[in-house]
Amino acid sequence: MAGRTRRRDEPAFDLTTELILLCGAFLMGATVGSFFASGFSLKAGSFFSDYLNGLANGVGGLSFRAFMVYHGVLVLLIFLGAFAGIGSIVVPFAIAVKGFTLSAAITCYIKLFGIRGYLPAAVSFLASGFVVVAVLLLLACRALEYSRINGRKRIERSYFLSGVAACLMIALAGLLHCRVLNFLTAAVLSWIS
């Protein structure tokens, strides 16, 4: 009995260099997107104000197809980045693009509606954005790991299952965004306008 050692519990998740790099890429993209969108002229008749007015009147909103095409391209770039050495550039770039577009959209809400723009931005992007960003970051961490060891180790079958799971989770987030959150955002926009 004295010779046995007790196995210590290890944390299931630790901060890896891949995750730190990807979070930095996301934040850089978000910063650039915010500065980029703050330079827009969002007067009546501009693209974004027409989009929001249509959404407030119940005739606009992002289609499920557009949501899936945009996020499908990001998932494909990240997934295929694991199979090439250039994945160490492509994968953080895809994450930075997601940060850019998310931040630009939120900044447009705030610029158009002032302080009241935080509420429709949160309703529109918080739930689906959280799921999408988390899924993309998890898949991108694995893709960067495999990209870094490309050719020295065989890619595991679980990585392919991760790609399928990422597509399914993004499809669920797309349904949430396009079928539920568009209507809630329209209600919030008509309430604050």
Helices and strands as residue ranges (DSSP letters): H 17-38, H 47-56, H 64-81, H 87-113, G 114-117, H 118-148, H 157-175, I 176-181, H 182-192
